[in-house]
Amino acid sequence: MRSKRPEIVDLLVPLRRYARSLTRDAIKADDLVHDTLVRALESRANLRPDTNLRTWMMTVLHNVFIDEQRRRRVEARHADVLVQLSDDVAPPAQEGQVRLMQIRKAFEDLPEEQRAALHLVTLEGMAYADAAAVLGIPIGTLMSRLGRGRAALRAFEEGSRKSRGSAASDEPSERGPPRLRLVGRENVA
């Protein structure tokens, strides 16, 4: 009696066993068997009638596994390149978080009326007239509070840049404290 040729369904157990041996993970093994079956069905036109189906399916599984390994290595190399590029372009996230906390603290240290005006106009994107209406103040008062708040944040930023640029230097700044300039008057220290 002639032995019956195995069907693909009959090969699922050995395919899964081999896939598990390659991947060392049941879920990845199931994915590998699935991908193998898809590729085998797509390539069945290339299968010659005298081909040993078990050997062919194991070969397909092995090739799918190798292709996946190669794809992962290429993706890892691309990811490494992207990380290197981002390291060159962007500062480390820790510095960004620290900087954001410093800016948030400087914003919170502003007087309440300046903080409220800045929040409505810059963070909420409100028009000056709308922000003034929300705060119940004239538009000129709003603009004055915005100007003072922005000046305070700029002063904080300039002080921050100086301390970051010359952190090793404990000497006072050569320029001294910032000078205020009042329109219609001489410079006041």
Secondary structure, DSSP 4 states (H G I P E B T S, - for coil): -PPPPPPGGGGHHHHHHHHHHHHS-HHHHHHHHHHHHHHHHHHGGG--TTS-HHHHHHHHHHHHHHHHHHHHHHHHHHHHHHHHHHHHHS--HHHHHHHHHHHHHHHHTS-HHHHHHHIIIIIS---HHHHHHHHTS-HHHHHHHHHHHHHHHHHHHHHHHHHHHTTT--SPPTT-SPPB--TTS--B-
